[in-house]
C-alpha cells in the first residue's frame, strides 16, 4: 500500500511539472481557456506546474511596475499575468507575451515575430496602427473590418504591438517616404512601414 501511495504522488508531480513542457506545441493564447475571469494563482499552477509560475513585479507601461505572475519566467515562452485584485491574485486583468519568438500563438496562428506581410495576409487587408517610438508605439488600433476584426470582444480585447528593424528605419527611408513615429495613426500600407521590417513584438489579452 505504501508503494502504491508513493507511485501516486510521483505521478502527480510528473503531471504538474513535466506535462506543461510536453504540451509546448499546443499553447494557444486565447480567452476562455485557462485565461478567463475565474483564473487564479492555483489554477495556473495546476495548468503549468508549480516550478513554472512565480510572483513578480512586472513593468507594464509608462515606467510603472505592478505585482503579478510570470509563467515560464526567463524563457522565450514567458507569459506575464496582471490582476484586477493583485492582493488576492484574483480576477485576471491582462495576459501578455513579448519578444521576437515564442511557442505561444493566437487562434489565428499569429505569433511573436510575425512580419507585417504575414499579419496583412491573416487580416486579408491593411490595418491601422499608431506611430512608433513611444510607450504605446506600433499598437494596432483598427483591423479596418478585416478578417481579424472578430478577434476582440467586449469581454476580451486583443492588443497587438509591432516593433521594427532599426537597421531598416533609416534617414534615407524617412526622407523618401516620411516618418511614422509618435501618436499619429498610419495605414500598414504606408511605404515606410512596408519597408522598415515591422514585426509583432507584443501580444496582450485584456479582460
C-alpha positions in Angstrom: 0.0 0.0 0.0 2.8 2.4 0.8 4.4 1.7 -2.5 1.1 2.5 -4.3 0.8 5.8 -2.5 4.4 6.7 -3.4 3.6 5.9 -7.0 0.5 8.1 -7.0 2.5 11.1 -5.5 5.2 10.6 -8.1 2.6 10.7 -10.9 1.0 13.9 -9.6 4.4 15.6 -9.5 5.1 14.3 -13.1 1.8 15.7 -14.4 2.2 19.1 -12.7 5.8 19.7 -13.6 6.7 17.7 -16.7 3.4 17.8 -18.7 3.3 21.6 -19.2 6.6 21.2 -21.1 5.3 18.3 -23.2 2.3 20.5 -24.4 4.6 23.2 -25.8 3.3 22.8 -29.3 -0.3 23.3 -28.1 0.0 26.7 -26.4 -2.8 29.0 -27.7 -3.2 32.4 -26.2 -6.9 32.9 -26.1 -9.6 33.9 -23.6 -12.0 31.2 -22.4 -9.3 28.6 -22.0 -7.0 28.7 -18.9 -7.1 32.5 -19.3 -10.6 33.6 -18.1 -12.4 35.5 -15.4 -12.0 32.6 -13.0 -8.3 32.2 -13.4 -6.4 32.1 -10.1 -2.8 31.5 -8.9 -3.8 28.0 -8.0 -5.4 27.2 -11.4 -2.2 28.5 -13.2 0.0 26.3 -11.0 -2.3 23.3 -11.8 -2.1 24.0 -15.5 1.7 24.8 -15.8 3.4 23.3 -12.8 4.5 24.8 -9.5 8.0 25.3 -10.7 6.9 27.4 -13.7 4.7 30.0 -12.0 6.3 32.7 -9.9 5.2 36.0 -8.3 7.0 39.1 -9.7 6.9 42.9 -10.0 6.3 43.4 -13.7 6.9 46.5 -15.8 3.6 47.5 -17.5 3.6 50.9 -19.2 5.0 54.4 -18.6 7.5 53.2 -16.1 5.1 51.6 -13.7 5.5 48.2 -12.1 2.6 46.1 -11.0 2.5 42.9 -8.9 1.7 39.8 -10.9 2.8 36.4 -12.0 5.3 35.1 -14.6 4.7 31.7 -16.3 7.9 30.1 -17.6 10.0 33.0 -16.3 13.1 33.9 -18.2 12.3 31.7 -21.2 11.1 32.6 -24.7 7.7 31.3 -23.6 7.4 33.7 -20.6 3.8 34.9 -20.0 3.0 37.9 -17.8 -0.1 37.9 -15.7 -1.7 41.0 -14.3 -4.7 41.1 -11.8 -7.6 43.4 -11.1 -7.1 42.4 -7.5 -3.3 41.8 -7.1 -3.5 41.4 -3.3 -5.7 38.3 -3.6 -4.4 37.2 -7.0 -7.9 37.1 -8.3 -9.8 38.5 -11.3 -7.5 38.3 -14.3 -6.9 41.7 -16.0 -4.2 41.1 -18.6 -2.2 38.4 -20.1 0.9 39.5 -22.1 3.8 38.0 -24.1 6.7 39.9 -25.5 9.8 39.4 -27.7 10.8 38.0 -31.1 9.8 34.4 -30.7 7.6 32.1 -28.6 5.7 28.8 -29.0 2.5 30.7 -27.9 0.3 31.7 -30.7 -3.2 33.2 -31.3 -6.1 31.1 -32.6 -5.4 32.7 -36.0 -1.9 31.3 -36.0 -0.2 34.7 -35.5 2.7 34.7 -33.0 5.5 36.9 -31.8 8.0 37.8 -34.6 5.4 37.5 -37.4 6.2 40.1 -40.1 3.9 42.8 -41.5 3.1 40.9 -44.6 2.0 37.9 -42.6 -0.3 40.0 -40.4 -1.9 41.6 -43.5 -2.3 38.2 -45.1 -4.2 36.9 -42.0 -6.3 40.1 -41.9 -6.8 39.9 -45.7 -6.2 43.7 -46.0 -4.2 46.5 -44.5 -4.9 47.7 -41.0 -4.2 50.9 -38.9 -1.6 51.4 -36.2 -0.1 54.1 -34.1 3.3 55.6 -34.9 6.4 54.1 -33.3 9.0 55.2 -30.6 6.7 55.9 -27.6 5.2 53.8 -24.9 2.2 52.6 -27.0 4.1 52.7 -30.3 3.1 50.3 -33.1 -0.2 49.4 -31.5 -2.8 48.1 -34.0 -5.9 50.3 -33.4 -8.1 49.0 -36.2 -8.3 46.0 -38.4 -10.3 48.1 -40.9 -13.1 45.5 -41.0 -10.6 42.8 -42.0 -10.7 39.1 -41.2 -9.1 39.7 -37.7 -11.8 42.2 -36.6 -13.6 39.4 -34.7 -10.5 38.5 -32.7 -11.7 41.0 -29.9 -14.9 41.2 -28.0 -16.4 43.4 -25.2 -15.2 40.9 -22.6 -11.8 40.2 -24.1 -9.7 42.6 -26.2 -6.7 41.5 -28.3 -3.9 44.1 -28.3 -1.0 43.6 -30.8 2.0 45.9 -30.9 4.7 46.0 -33.6 8.4 46.7 -33.4 10.7 47.3 -36.3 14.2 46.6 -37.5 16.3 49.7 -36.6 18.7 49.0 -39.3 15.9 49.4 -41.9 14.3 52.5 -40.5 16.9 54.8 -41.9 17.0 58.6 -42.6 17.1 57.7 -46.3 13.8 55.8 -45.9 12.3 58.6 -43.8 13.3 61.3 -46.2 11.9 59.4 -49.2 8.5 58.3 -47.7 8.1 60.2 -44.4 8.5 59.2 -40.7 6.0 57.0 -38.9 6.5 57.8 -35.2 4.5 59.4 -32.5 0.8 59.3 -31.7 -0.5 59.7 -35.2 -2.2 56.7 -36.9 -0.9 55.2 -40.1 -2.0 52.5 -42.5 0.1 49.4 -42.5 0.3 50.0 -46.3 2.4 53.2 -45.7 5.6 52.8 -47.8 7.8 53.4 -44.8 6.0 50.8 -42.6 6.2 48.3 -45.5 10.0 48.7 -45.7 11.1 49.1 -42.1 11.0 45.4 -41.1 7.9 45.7 -38.8 7.0 42.6 -36.7 4.9 41.6 -33.8 6.7 42.4 -30.6 3.9 42.2 -28.0 0.5 40.4 -27.7 -1.9 41.0 -24.9 -5.4 39.8 -23.9 -7.3 42.4 -21.9 -10.1 41.1 -19.8 
